[in-house]
Amino acid sequence: MSKVTSKLQVTIPKALAERYGISPGQDVQWLQAGEAIRVVPQGARHTSADKAKRLERFDRATARQRDRQLARPLEAPSDGERGWRREELYGRDGAG
């Protein structure tokens, strides 16, 4: 974790600097990313995915969710009953 100095400076951890090719003296951009801050090294491509790419990712995520739901089907009681009564849920026992 880095601390902000009195001059509002921040040190980038060495492991992250090496991983993303950030070197001393290099400019970085600070971008808003919702409730977070995104640090982008100079020269790095920081464009967001185009609409087609975002839709593709959404469709893949939707398919994964559908597969998870199909893998765990809800079991309905075999006698056609729900297995509960409204009165039991609300503790009214018929008193309305």
C-alpha positions in Angstrom: 0.0 0.0 0.0 1.3 3.5 -0.8 0.8 6.6 1.2 0.1 10.1 -0.2 2.7 12.6 0.7 2.0 16.2 1.8 2.7 17.2 -1.8 0.0 14.7 -3.0 2.7 12.4 -4.5 2.3 8.6 -4.6 4.9 5.9 -5.0 4.0 3.1 -7.4 5.0 -0.3 -5.9 8.0 -1.8 -7.7 6.2 -5.0 -8.6 3.4 -3.0 -10.4 5.9 -0.6 -12.1 7.8 -3.6 -13.5 4.7 -5.5 -14.5 3.3 -2.5 -16.5 6.6 -1.1 -17.7 6.6 2.1 -15.8 10.0 3.7 -15.3 11.3 6.7 -13.3 10.5 10.0 -15.0 7.7 8.5 -17.2 4.4 10.3 -17.2 1.3 8.5 -16.0 -2.4 9.5 -16.4 -4.8 9.5 -13.6 -8.3 8.6 -14.8 -11.7 8.3 -13.1 -13.1 4.8 -13.1 -16.4 5.0 -11.2 -15.5 4.8 -7.5 -11.8 4.0 -8.3 -8.8 5.7 -9.9 -7.1 4.2 -12.9 -3.4 4.8 -13.5 -2.4 4.6 -17.1 1.3 4.8 -18.2 2.2 7.2 -21.0 1.8 5.6 -24.4 -0.4 2.8 -23.1 -3.7 2.3 -24.9 -6.5 3.2 -22.6 -9.5 3.2 -24.8 -12.6 1.4 -23.5 -13.8 -1.6 -25.4 -16.0 -0.8 -28.3 -19.7 -1.6 -28.2 -19.4 -4.9 -30.1 -16.7 -6.2 -27.7 -18.8 -5.2 -24.7 -21.9 -6.9 -26.1 -19.8 -10.0 -26.8 -18.6 -10.1 -23.1 -22.2 -9.5 -21.9 -23.5 -12.4 -24.0 -20.8 -14.7 -22.7 -21.5 -13.8 -19.1 -25.3 -14.3 -19.7 -24.6 -17.8 -21.2 -22.4 -18.7 -18.2 -25.2 -17.7 -15.8 -27.8 -19.6 -17.8 -25.5 -22.7 -17.7 -25.1 -22.4 -13.9 -28.9 -22.1 -13.4 -29.6 -25.1 -15.7 -27.0 -27.2 -13.8 -29.0 -26.6 -10.6 -32.7 -26.9 -11.5 -35.2 -26.1 -8.8 -36.9 -29.2 -7.4 -40.7 -29.0 -7.3 -42.6 -31.2 -4.9 -43.9 -34.3 -6.7 -47.4 -34.0 -5.3 -48.1 -30.6 -6.9 -48.0 -28.8 -3.5 -45.8 -25.8 -2.9 -44.5 -27.2 0.4 -45.7 -24.1 2.3 -48.8 -22.0 3.0 -49.1 -18.3 3.1 -50.2 -18.4 6.7 -47.0 -20.2 7.7 -44.9 -17.6 6.0 -46.5 -14.7 7.8 -47.4 -16.4 11.0 -51.0 -15.3 10.7 -52.7 -18.7 10.9 -55.7 -17.4 9.0 -56.0 -14.2 11.0 -56.0 -11.4 8.5 
